[in-house]
């Protein structure tokens, strides 16, 4: 179904439960969308969650805003929810985005010794309108989005904890 894929993972010196609890709060996980940045064209998006707070199958997360004067909107639904291990969500309908079409995202947290491996992935299609923009910038945006989620977790669980745990010796 999806034609493009990008993922990253990183060892985090914290428990699976603590890492998942942090990323399970969609306000934290999508905070890169709500702040003005160069990747957001200097704009920011509004993120709204329903009564399920993005923490149960069927829960919706809606994102809207403007970038470079273009109105953007997407509706995501949680499709898999297995705390403290995995959470998946995907767009519903055709999102109004510039460099990406429909997509599915996953976060996974796997215990491995005294660390947890945190993985973020995105599978996506090229946008229907202006597919040339997707071909030029889709992969860059996928990388940036995944990287921002990884950075958010690293900020919460600083790498120095990882070094102190003896990981990699």
N, C-alpha and C positions, 0 to 999 in steps of 0.2 A: 504494500500500500504506500509506504513512504519511500522516497528515492534517495534521501540524503541522511547521513548519520554523523553524529559527533559525540564523543564522551571523554570524560576524564575521571580519574580516581586519585585519592590521596589517603595515606595512613594518618589517622587522627588519634592522639594520645588521650582518649577518653572512652567511656563505655558506649556500647551500642545504644543503650537506652537514652543516655544523655545527648548523644549526637542526633538521634532520631527526634527526640523531643524538641531540639532546637530547630531542625529543618521542617518539622511538621507544622510550624507556625508560618503560614504563607506570607504574612506581612514581613517576616524576616527573610524568607527565601526569595521573595520578589522585590526586595527593597531597592535593588539596582534599577528597577523600572520606575520607581516613585521619586527618584532623585534626578535632577538635571545633570546631563553628561554629554560628552561629545558624541557618543554612540546613539544617544536619544535626540540628537539634533538640537541640544540645549533645552529640550522640553522634558516633561515628566508625565507619567501616566497615573491614573487613579485606579486602584485595585479595590474591588468590592467582593466580599465573600458572603455567602448566604448563611442561614442559620446553622448549617453543618460545619461552617468555618473551614471548609476544604479538608475536613478530617473524617470523612466517611464516603463510601462509594455513593455516587450520585450527587454529591455536593458540587455546587457551581462556584466558579471564580470568574468575575468579569473585569476586564481591563479596558480602559478607554482613555483617550487623550488626543492630542494633536502633535504632529511632528512635521516641521517645514510647512505648516499650514494645512496639511492633510489630516483628516479625521481618521483615527484608528480605533478599532474595537475588536475584541475577541471574547469568546465565552469558552471557558474550560470546564471540564467535568472530571471529577475523580473517578477513575475506572478500576483501580486496584488499591487496596489499603490494608497493609499487613504490618502494623507496628510491632516491634521496633525495627523491622527489616526493610520494608519496601513501600513506596507510594508511587502511583502512576496517574497521570492525567493527560487529557487530550482536548484539542479544540472541538467544539460542536459547531456544525455548519461551516460556512466559509468565512474565516477571519478576514477582517479588513486591515491588512498589514501591507507593508511596502516590499520587504525583501524575502518574505517567507509566506507560505501558504499554510495549510493544515499541519499540525504537528502533534507529537506525543512526547512527553517528558517523563523521566523516571529518576527517582533518588533511591539509592540502596545503601544500607549500612550493614556491613558484615563484620562480626568479631573475628579477630585474628591475633591470638595471644593476648598481650596487654594493650593492643591498639584496636581501632575499628577502621575498616577500609570504607571510605565514603566515596560513592560513585554517583555521578550525574550524567545523564545521557539525553539527547534529543534526536528524534527521528522526524523528518519534515519533508514536505513537498515544496516545489517552487510555487510562487504566487501565480494565480491565474492571470491577473492583470500585470503588465510590465514584467514578464518573466525574465527579461534581460537584467533587471535590477537584482532579481534573486540569484541569477547566475554570477553576477559580479560581487554581490555583497552578502548573500545568504550564509555562506560558510563562515565569513568573518563575524556576522551577527551571532550565529550558533556558538562559535568559539567564545565570543565575549559574554554571552548569557551564561553559559556553563561555567566559565572562568569566574564570573561575579558570584555565582552560588558557592563555588569552591572557596573563594576569598572570604566570603561571609562566614563560613564555617571555620576557616583558619583564624579569623579575627576573634571568634568566640573561644576557640580552643587553640591558643598560640603554639607555633611550632617548637618553642623552647621546651614545652612539656614533652614533645616527641623526643627531643634529644636527651632529656633527663630520663626517659623510659629505657634508653639503651637501644632503641630501634635501629637496625642497620649494622650493629656491631657483630 
